[in-house]
Amino acid sequence: MKKRQDDYEAFVAKFERKRTSDDCYTPPEVYDIVHGWLGEQVDLADAQIVRPFWPDTDYREVEYPDGCVVVDNPPFSIFAEIVRWYLERGVRFFLFAQHKTILGLDAPYTRLVCGADVIYENGAAVRTSFASNLFGDVLAMSVPDLYERLTAAARSKDPLPRYSYPSHLLTFSDLARCASHGVP
């Protein structure tokens, strides 16, 4: 009977949506920090905030009202395509971006270099910076206050438990420490 159950589970799994590295959904507390910081830097009072990046949704099919601002975490694999599309259409944006590739696109937008480690809802830890066309002709700027807020939020989460083992018990961490110090 076990074989039949395995076959059934494999059959059902074929129809489930496969998750990719683009499935880095922003935790609400991180989004709130970023949105709050942005509101202190740019007047968003009359702007409708749009979040077009959802599973099985094409950002090009979303309605962008006049004066809106996209504040969202796009799929990193098509980041350059998204930025170009928004720039061509005059859509105002503030986007999460991978820290290492933030300077890679040659286009007129501001690179907000933060470099905070953000843990996304899928468990991925991604060093994160931001891209925006809300800061005029500034090509790049560092945002240490946003870095501090994101880092403080990450520190405030419950720490992982620390286990204490008897001295006669050998763990993989002990062996790794030996290897890193040249002890065979």
C-alpha positions as CSV (number, residue, x, y, z in Angstrom):
1,M,0.0,0.0,0.0
2,K,2.9,2.3,0.6
3,K,3.9,2.3,-3.1
4,R,0.4,3.4,-4.1
5,Q,0.4,6.3,-1.6
6,D,3.9,7.4,-2.9
7,D,2.6,7.3,-6.5
8,Y,-0.4,9.4,-5.6
9,E,1.6,12.0,-3.7
10,A,4.0,12.3,-6.6
11,F,1.0,12.7,-9.0
12,V,-0.5,15.4,-6.9
13,A,2.8,17.2,-6.4
14,K,3.1,17.7,-10.2
15,F,0.2,20.1,-10.0
16,E,1.5,22.2,-7.1
17,R,3.1,25.5,-7.9
18,K,6.8,25.3,-7.6
19,R,8.4,27.9,-5.4
20,T,11.5,29.7,-6.7
21,S,14.0,32.2,-5.3
22,D,11.6,34.9,-6.5
23,D,9.1,33.7,-3.9
24,C,10.6,36.1,-1.3
25,Y,7.5,37.6,0.3
26,T,8.2,40.5,2.6
27,P,7.2,40.0,6.2
28,P,4.6,42.7,7.3
29,E,6.9,44.1,9.9
30,V,9.7,44.7,7.4
31,Y,7.3,46.2,4.9
32,D,5.9,48.6,7.6
33,I,9.5,49.7,8.5
34,V,10.3,50.4,4.9
35,H,7.0,52.1,4.1
36,G,7.3,54.3,7.3
37,W,10.8,55.3,6.5
38,L,9.9,56.2,2.9
39,G,7.0,58.3,4.2
40,E,9.5,60.3,6.3
41,Q,11.6,61.0,3.2
42,V,9.0,61.6,0.5
43,D,5.5,63.1,0.7
44,L,3.2,60.1,0.2
45,A,0.1,61.8,1.6
46,D,-1.9,61.9,-1.7
47,A,-0.3,58.9,-3.3
48,Q,-2.1,55.6,-3.6
49,I,0.4,52.8,-2.7
50,V,0.3,49.9,-5.2
51,R,1.7,46.4,-4.5
52,P,1.5,44.5,-7.8
53,F,3.8,41.6,-7.1
54,W,1.7,38.5,-6.1
55,P,1.9,34.9,-7.2
56,D,0.4,34.3,-10.6
57,T,0.0,38.1,-11.2
58,D,1.6,40.0,-14.1
59,Y,2.7,43.4,-12.9
60,R,2.1,44.8,-16.4
61,E,-1.6,44.0,-16.1
62,V,-2.1,45.8,-12.8
63,E,-3.8,49.2,-12.9
64,Y,-1.5,52.1,-11.9
65,P,-3.6,55.2,-11.0
66,D,-2.2,58.6,-11.7
67,G,0.2,59.7,-8.9
68,C,0.4,56.2,-7.4
69,V,3.7,54.8,-5.9
70,V,4.7,51.2,-6.2
71,V,6.2,50.1,-2.9
72,D,6.9,46.4,-3.1
73,N,9.3,43.6,-3.4
74,P,9.5,42.4,-7.0
75,P,10.9,39.1,-8.3
76,F,14.6,39.7,-8.3
77,S,15.1,37.6,-11.5
78,I,13.3,40.2,-13.6
79,F,14.3,43.3,-11.6
80,A,15.9,45.1,-14.5
81,E,12.9,44.5,-16.8
82,I,10.5,45.9,-14.1
83,V,12.5,49.0,-13.5
84,R,12.8,49.8,-17.2
85,W,9.0,49.2,-17.6
86,Y,8.2,51.6,-14.8
87,L,10.6,54.2,-16.1
88,E,9.2,54.0,-19.6
89,R,5.6,54.6,-18.3
90,G,6.4,57.2,-15.6
91,V,5.3,55.0,-12.8
92,R,6.8,56.1,-9.5
93,F,8.4,53.3,-7.5
94,F,10.3,52.2,-4.4
95,L,11.4,48.6,-4.9
96,F,13.3,46.1,-2.7
97,A,16.4,44.9,-4.5
98,Q,19.3,42.5,-4.1
99,H,22.2,44.4,-2.6
100,K,24.9,42.9,-4.8
101,T,23.1,43.8,-8.1
102,I,21.7,47.2,-7.2
103,L,24.3,49.1,-9.2
104,G,24.2,46.8,-12.3
105,L,21.4,48.5,-14.3
106,D,22.3,51.5,-16.3
107,A,19.1,53.5,-15.9
108,P,18.0,56.9,-14.4
109,Y,16.9,55.8,-10.9
110,T,18.3,56.1,-7.4
111,R,20.1,53.2,-5.8
112,L,19.5,53.3,-2.0
113,V,22.3,51.2,-0.6
114,C,21.2,49.7,2.7
115,G,22.7,46.2,2.8
116,A,20.4,45.0,5.6
117,D,20.0,41.2,6.0
118,V,16.2,40.6,5.6
119,I,14.7,37.2,6.4
120,Y,11.8,36.8,3.9
121,E,8.8,34.7,4.6
122,N,10.2,31.7,2.7
123,G,13.2,31.7,5.1
124,A,15.6,33.2,2.6
125,A,18.1,35.7,4.1
126,V,18.8,38.3,1.4
127,R,21.1,41.3,1.8
128,T,18.6,44.0,0.7
129,S,18.9,47.5,-0.8
130,F,16.4,49.6,-2.7
131,A,15.7,51.2,-6.0
132,S,13.5,54.3,-6.6
133,N,12.7,57.1,-8.9
134,L,11.4,59.3,-6.1
135,F,14.8,61.0,-5.2
136,G,15.4,63.2,-8.2
137,D,18.7,63.1,-10.0
138,V,20.5,61.3,-7.1
139,L,22.3,58.2,-8.6
140,A,23.1,56.5,-5.4
141,M,22.9,57.2,-1.7
142,S,23.4,55.2,1.5
143,V,20.5,54.9,4.0
144,P,22.1,54.1,7.4
145,D,18.9,55.0,9.3
146,L,16.9,52.5,7.3
147,Y,19.6,49.9,7.8
148,E,19.5,50.5,11.6
149,R,15.7,50.1,11.7
150,L,15.8,46.9,9.7
151,T,18.7,45.5,11.7
152,A,17.0,46.4,15.0
153,A,13.8,44.6,13.9
154,A,15.8,41.5,13.0
155,R,17.5,41.6,16.4
156,S,14.2,42.0,18.3
157,K,13.0,38.6,17.1
158,D,13.1,35.7,19.5
159,P,16.6,34.3,19.4
160,L,17.2,30.7,18.6
161,P,17.6,28.4,21.6
162,R,21.2,27.7,22.7
163,Y,21.8,24.2,23.8
164,S,24.3,23.1,26.3
165,Y,25.7,19.5,26.1
166,P,27.8,17.5,28.5
167,S,31.5,17.8,27.8
168,H,31.9,14.1,26.9
169,L,29.4,14.6,24.0
170,L,31.0,15.4,20.6
171,T,28.9,17.5,18.2
172,F,29.3,18.5,14.5
173,S,29.9,22.1,15.6
174,D,32.8,20.8,17.8
175,L,34.3,19.0,14.8
176,A,33.8,22.0,12.6
177,R,35.6,24.2,15.1
178,C,38.5,21.7,15.1
179,A,38.6,21.7,11.3
180,S,38.7,25.5,11.2
181,H,41.7,25.5,13.6
182,G,43.6,22.8,11.8
183,V,43.0,20.0,14.3
184,P,42.6,16.6,12.6
